[in-house]
Amino acid sequence: MSKEITSRAADYSQWYNDLVIKGGLADYSAVRGCMVIKPYGFALWENMRDQMDRMFKETGHVNAYFPLFVPRTFLEKEEGHAEGFAKECAVVTHYRLKTDPSKKGQLMVDPDSKLEEELIIRPTSETVIWNAYRDWINSYRDLPLLINQWANVVRWEMRTRLFLRTTEFLWQEGHTAHATADEAVEETRKMLDVYAEFVENWMALPVIKGVKTPNERFAGAVDTYCIEALMQDGKALQAGTSHFLGQNFSKAFDVKYLTKENKQEFVWATSWGTSTRLIGALVMAHSDDQGLVLPPKIAPLQVVIVPIYKGVDQKAVIDEKVKEIMLSLKNYGVRVKYDDSDNARPGWKFAEHEMKGVPVRLAIGQKDLENNSVEVARRDTKEKQQVIMDGLPIYIVQLLEEIQNNLFERAKQYRESHITEVNSYEEFKTVLNEKGGFVSAHWDGTAATEEKIKEETKATIRCIPLNNKQEEGKCIYSGKVSKERVLFAIAY
């Protein structure tokens, strides 16, 4: 298959698809709207998942697993939740197939296997989890209950894109129960901070923390907090959400606890989640026209070593030196691979690992051995230099940190240059069409104005930033009084 990549300038959407497929992250599935995550892509997800999991556990959360199937009546119990997800649900109505007697070898649904109650393949797990919590929570001694699960969900999407929006995707969903509203809000904000720390420090992607408008809230939430990131095409991407659910689900499922004063009270709830959509964010935020660019902290491979040799004798000598280098790098915790396969020339290997976004490439040949040096190429800037082998591991460790920081700063500079304040609707539309990015503008706080702007420009209010500066102004659309600016953008 050709490794040609469409340029970002020519077709950003095709560029993205090229990188995902030719970079070995994922492929299309035989099932419409679903994807196959390939080993390289899954290794990337594992690194992201494992780090987030550590961070969740450091904040006192534990993992559990709940059923894939949700009874339809569960979904109906919380009205806003049911309305929000009804159009995306895949429904199981029967539990058995049988051979069609009129068509040899073909299968048909056995009409005698109809379920008494339809089962929904989970679009999210609030309802099935809160049904379980009713039995698990009895008194204040059982609180807080801090549980996370790593799972897959199904949302029947009409328009899909690999990682960004697929019918089935992988994610984590935290679901917690608390004695007071203040504790639940604190948990909601804490997990938003955890997400922001992970995305910024590990994915090297700056985010804006904020709260969603009522129109953009999670179905069934009292408040939805989010982290918003900016992609290289000027579109925003929601990188994670954390929801304060109030007592909506505890009341729907009758989850009460006995207080210290021997009173029965409904518990307070949160839920929060991130998904494999983060891989899509990673691709679009850092990569270039030569392929993927991956932050060292989560890259499946941090260093690849390519030998350059003539004949088996030269290779044998290089192999011995590379063994030493690999051992020393692994002792520093570096994920390293020796690509000594004989089915491709060094130039092809260089291009292949550049395509896959490996942060650092080492090339070593006979002359390098004689000079006690190695060629080091960094993926982010494409700079190359000869480095003395003495002290090479420490140099590589520091270089990986430098690359990580450079990717963050580069993305941050792009974002900062694409946050534009506007004071009129015409200016708003001009910036959206010609520059993109986040547009900071006054809004009158009404859902009607929000919907009109979305209908006319496709821009949505991404968030009201936390600790937002309060300033009087006039709504760009209605001219009504506004107390603060909000961030609009066209989003994925």
N, C-alpha and C positions, 0 to 999 in steps of 0.2 A: 504494500500500500504506500502511496506517495506520502512523503512527510511535509509537502508544501502546506503552508499555513496562510490563510487569508489574512490580510493586514487589518488592523483595527480601523484604519482610516477608510478602507474599502467597504467593509461590512463587519461591524462590531459583533453582531449576533453570530455570524458564521465563524468569525475569529474565535469566539468563545467555544462554540461547538467543536471546532477543529482541535483546540487545546485539550478539551475534556476527552475526546476520542483518541487523537493521535498521541496525547501525553499518557495514555494508558490508565486513565482514572475510571472511566465507565464506558458502557456501550448501551445501545438500544436493546430492548427486550422484545420477545415475541408477543408479549402482552402490551397492548396499546397503552401508552402513558407511563409505563414502568421502565426501570433501568436495571442493568446489571452493573454492580460496583465491582470493578476488576481488582486483582490483588494489590496493585500499586495504590489505587484509590482507597481501598479498604485499609491498607497500612497507614495511609494518611489519616483516615477517620479514627483508627485505633489510637494513634498518637494524640489526637485531639480529645477523643473520648476518655482515654486514661488520665490525662491531665485534669480535665474537668471533674472526673470522678474523684480524684485526689482532693481537689478543692472543695467538692461537696462534702466529703467525709471530714475534712478539716473543720467545716462549719457545723458538724454534728449530725449530718444526714446519713441514713442507711439505705441500702438498695433492697427492693422487693420486686416481685413480678405479679401482674394481674392479668386476667383472661383477655384474649384477643376479641372475644365476642361480648357484646353488650345487649341485653334484652331491650327491645324497643320501648317498653314501659319505663325503663330507667331513664332513657334519653328524654322522655316526655315530662319527667318530673320537674325539671327546672325550665320554665317557659322560654326565657331568653336564650338559654343554651340550645334547646330543641330547635327553635326558629333559626338560630345562627348556623347550625350544622345540617339541617334537614336535606338541603339540596346537594350535599356532598357525600351522602352516606351510601355505602354498598350494603345490600341487605341479603341475608341468607334466609330462604323460605323453605327449603327442603334439605333432607340429610342423606339422600340415597339416589344413586343412578341404577338403571337396569338396561339390558340390551333391548333395543327396539326390534320386535319380531318381524316387522315389515321391511326393515333395512338391516341386512346382515352386517354384524360387526359394529354398528353404530349404537351409541348410548343415548338414552333419554332420561329425563327426570322421572323418578317413580312417583306417580301422583299420590300413592298411599304413604309417602314419607313426609308429607307436609308438616311443618313444625306448628305446634299449638300457638307459639309466639315467635314472631320474626326476631332474628338476631342481627344486630348491626356490627359490621367489622369496625373496630374502634377508630373513630376519627380523632379521638382524644379520650382520656380515661377518667375524667372527673366523676361520672355517674357510677361506674362500676367500683371505683375506689371508695367513694363516699358510702356506698351501700355496705362495704366491708367495714368502714370506720364506725358505723353504727354499733357493731358488735365489739369493736376493739376499745372504744372510749366509753368509760363509765364515770370516772371522777377526775378532779383536777390533777390527781397523781399520774394520770395517763397522758398528760399534756406537758409540753408540746409534743406532737407526733410529727416527726420529720422524715418523710420517706420520698425516695426517688426511684424511678424505674427507667431502664434502658430498653427500648422496644421499637416496634415498627407500627405505623398507623396508615390508614387508607383514607384519602379524601379524593372523591371522584372528580378529577380536574378535566376540563374540556381542552384547555391549552396547556401543554406541558413543555418543559425544558429541563434537560439533564441537571440534576442537583437542585436547581432553583425552584422547580415546581413539577413534581411527579405524583402520580396517583398513590404510589406507596413510597414511603421514605422512612429512614431511621432517625430516631431522636431520643432525647431524654425528657421526662416530665416529672417535675417535683410536685408533690401534693402534701401540704402540711396543715395541721390543725392546732389552734391556739385558744387560750382561755380568754384573751381580750383582743379588742380591735387594734389597740396600740401594738401589741406583740405581733399580730399578723401583718400590720403595715411595716413594722421594723423588719420582719422576715422578707417581705416583698422587696423592700429597698436593699436589704443585704444581698439577696441573690442577684439583683440587678448589678450591684457592685462586683460580685463574683464574675458575672458574665463579662462586664466591661474589662475587668482585670485580665481575664483569659484572652479575649479578643485583641486587646491592645498589647499585652506582654508576650503572648505566645503566637498569635496570628499576625502581629505587627500591623494591626489595622486600627486606626483611631476611630472612636465612636462618640456620638453625642447621646447622653442620657436624658430621657424626658418622659413625659406622661402623654398618653394618647387622648384625643378628644373623645367624647361619648360615641360619636359615629364610628370611630376606629377601635373601640374597645373589644376585647375578647367577649364572645357571647356568654353572658352569665356573670361577668365581672362587675365590680363596683368601680375599680380603677385598673387600668393597664399601664404598666411602665415598660419602656423599651430602650434598646440601644440601636441607633441608626448609623449606618456607615455609607460612605460615598464611593461609587465605582468609577472607573476611568472614563466612562462615557457620560458622566455627569448625572447618572441616575442613582437614587438612594436604594438601599437594601436594609430591611429590618433584620438585624443579626440575632436578636433574642428578645423575649418578652417575659415579664414577671407580673402576675395578676393578684390583686387584692380582691378576693371573692366575697368578702363580708360574711354574712350568714346565709347567703342564698342557697348554697348546697346543703348546709347542715339542716336548714329548715325543710328543704325538699326531701331529705332522707332521714329526718328526725334524729339527728346526731346531737345528743345533749350530754352534759357532764354535771356531776354534783360538785358544787363549789365548796370551799372551806366553811361557808355559812350554811351548808346543807340545803342549798337552793339548786333547782334544775335550770341550767342555762344552755342555749345553743352555742356551739363552738364557732370560732372564727377561722376562715380558711384562706389559703393561698394556693396558687399553682404557677409553675414557671417552666419554660422549655427552650431548648435550642435543637437544631437538627442538622442533617447532612447538607442543608442549604448553605451552611458555613463554608463548605468546600467550594461552592459556587462563588461566594464572596471572595474567598482567597484567590481563586483564579482571576477574577475580574479586577481585583484591587492591585495586584502586583505584577502580573505577567506581561510579556511583550510579544513582538511579532516573531521572535525566534522560538517561543514556547513558554512553558510554565516557569514561574519564578516562585520558589517556595521558601518561607522563613525557616532558618535552620532548626529552631526549637521543635518544629513539628514535621519537618521533612522526613519521609521514610528513610532516605539516605542523606547523610550530611556531606560525605566525602566519597568520591569515586576515584580509584587509581587506575590509570590506563598505561600499560607498558608499550614501549616503542623499541622494537628489536629486529635483528636479522639473524635468523637461525636459532636452533634450539639451545646452543651453547650460551648465547647472549641472554636468552629468556631465562635459562636456569639461574644465571647470576642475578638477574633482576628479580626473579621470584624470591630468592633468599633475602634480598634487601627489603622487598615489599612486605615479607612476613614480619620483619622487625618493625617496619613503619606501622603496619596494621595493629600489631600487638600493643605498641606504645599508644596509638590513638584510642584503641578500645579501653586501655587502662584509664584514659581520661573521659570515658563515657561517650566517645564519638561513634556514630553509626557509619561504618565504612565498608565499601565493597571493592574487591579487586576484580576488574573486568579484563580477564586474560583470555577470554574466548577467542578461538582462532577462526571464527566464521565471519569476521568483519575487520576492516582496516581501522587504524586509530582515528582517522578523520571522521569516519561514519560513527564511531563510538562517541567522539566529542559532540557531534550533532545530536545523537540520541540522548545523551545525558543532559545536554543543554535543553532539549525539548522537554525532558522530564523535570527540569527545574532543580537538579542537584546543586546545592549551594556552592560547593568547592570541588574542583577537579584537579588531580595531580597527574602529571605526565612524567614518566621516568624512562630514560633510555641509557645507552652505553656511555654517552658523553656526560650525562648527568651523574652517573656513578663515578666517573673519573674526576669530575669537579666537586663531588660530594654535595650535590644540589639537586633540586627537583623543581619543575615548572608548576607554579600554582596559579590557577585561573579561578576567579570568582564570578558566579553567575549573575549577580545583580548589576555590576558595572562592566563586566566582560574584560576587566583588567587582568593582565598576566605578568608574572615576575618570577625570577629565579630566586629560590630560597635555600639557604644552607640547611642541610639535613640535621645538623646539630641543633637541638632545641625546636625541631619542627612541630612536635605535638603541641607545645605551648603556643607557638605561632598560630597553628590551625584553630585552637580553641579560642584565641583572641580574635581571629579573623571571623569565625562564625558569629561571635557576639557583635562584631562590627557590622556584619551583613544584616543581622537581625535589627540592629538599631537604625541602619541606613534605610531599610525597607519601611520602618515605621515613620521615620522623619520624612521620607519621600512622599508617602501617602498622606501624612499630616499636612505638608506644604500644599499638596494638591487640594485637599479639602478646604484649608483655610483660604486659598485663592478662589474657591468656588462657593463661598458663603456671601451672598449679596443682599444688602438692605435695599428695599424699594419702598416707594411711598405713593405709587399710583398703580392702577390696574394695567395701564398701557405699558408702564415700565416693567411690571411683573411679567407680562406676556413676552415682552422682548427678551428679558433675561432668560426665561425658560426656553425660548426657541433658539437663541443665539449662543448662550453660554451654558445653561443647565446648572446643575448643582443645587445646593440648598438656597432657597429664597426666603429671606427674613422679612416678614410683612405683618402689618396690623390686620386683625380679624375681629369681627364684632361678636364672636362667641356663639353664633347661631348655626344650627345644623343646616338651615336653608341656604345660607351664604356658602358654607363649606361644600354643599352638594352642587351649587351652581358653578363654583370655581372648578370643581372636579369635572363636571359635565362639559364645560367650555374649554378647559386647558389640559385635562387628564392629570393635573397636579393634585396631590392630597396633602393634608397637614400631617407631616411625618411625626412631629411631636411638639409639645410645649416644653422647652428645655427646663430641667430642674434648676432651681435657683435663678430663674429667668429674671432679667432686669425689668422692673416695672416702669413703664413710661406711657404717658397719655398720647394718644394719636387717633387717627381716623382709619376705619376699615377700608382697605384698598378697593373693595367691591361695593359696599353699601354706603360708605361715608359715615357710618355710625361711630359712636365713641368706642375706643378700644383702650384697654389698660396695659397691653403688652404685645410684643411681636411673637409670632409663631414661625416654625420652619416648614415651608412647603417644598415639595420636590415631586418630580415624576419618578415613580418607584417600580421596582421589580415585584 
